[in-house]
Amino acid sequence: MDNNYQHIAFLCGHFKRDKAVDHDQLERSGWIRQTLSPADARRGKRYYYPEFIDFCHAASEEEGCVRYTCPVDAMVTMMVDVRGQSRSYAFTVKELNLYLMPHQMVVYSIHVQQDAGSFDDCSALIYTLRYIDAYDTAAYKDFCRLAVEPIVRVYDALKSSPMQDPTMLVENGNKLRVFQIINAPAAALAGLTDDEKRHLQYELATFSTVSIEGKKAIDSPAEQWQTSNKKCRVAVFESWTALAMLDSFNILGTECDSQLGNWIDNYYGCIYIQALFQKVCLFDFNNRFKLALRLQGSKTATKRVNALVREYEAFERNCSFNRISYNFLPQLISDAINGSLEITDEMEQLYRIMAKERSRNDEINQKKMNSLLVGISFLTLFSAIWDACSMFNEMFSVESHFSSSYWGYRVMGFVMLVVVAGGLYLLYRFRQNR
């Protein structure tokens, strides 16, 4: 490796389709279906759980992830304003990736590579590309033609309403998520203390200005915040470390050329993509549950909630994985990514919503049951009073004291009803005063 900084990044987004996927049309548009050979699948299942591999390389989007790639391999040079400075950046758009997922989710990524001259060049480039609000400006014309327009065409093919502007590429939020790898020369980190390396990685993961000669920039991450986010940092080997954030995953290594294939194919292509799908799908479930609960009281709302519960149960059975690997390192990476994406928080919020809805349904059902029991009790009470009246009439010939048995039975029934009602009232008052 030369003195350049090898920078690889995947700019990731998602949207939810509402039309069926036309696979033939995708292939005619230049997208190439990616499948896993039986030999590679067997090899992968020796390292990862079989169900995880089957999900990540599924035969259909109902079963798991169906992958497409659109090769680009074109150089782009951009002159843009970054943090108040006009700078020129040259990078390569390698390819576009499309991941068709269950529950109508579509995840995509733009694969870019850069031979950077410094860490700050790596940070500034992604800072520039991840914000989609500027995509309609002249500086992004070539980048949008190569990387954005093919994704827009897929969006239009899978959505009932065409895209109005590039900001619709991000369905929730204002920027693309990033999985990036920086493979630096050994001299770049030589002489840095562990704390300085940690601080550097936080700057790269937040796409801040990289400190120069120990002087921290005004937008450098605070030490207190770095300390509170230690669980999302993976530091196992001397040659590389990883840091997971809510909107980025950063690997910082030195002369790790032999690791790149594993990081791209497995850590990004399987672990990160599956976790990102899980995050956006749970977010969608939460939003749809909240919307359905706003319509409480109508039959349509009840049906919608019940359908959502069934859909979520299917998601949890087929798309959610607590453990993914037999080995510690992939599992460690997965745990860091899941923690940074707050997947557990999304699940817990969903469980709370579902628990409240179950409790509400239980209360409604209990009220219906109580009403039914009250009705049955009254029928039983009236039947018992009638039987008692008949018994008293046989014993004391009550009807002889009235002009007819009609009035005799009714007077006795009324007296007994008053006695029973009075007894129930006294019992109620007694329990209230205890």
Summary of the structure (lengths in Angstrom):
residues: 434
radius of gyration: 33.2
end to end distance: 85.1
largest distance: 120.0
contacts: 1275
relative contact order: 0.10
helix: 56%
strand: 21%
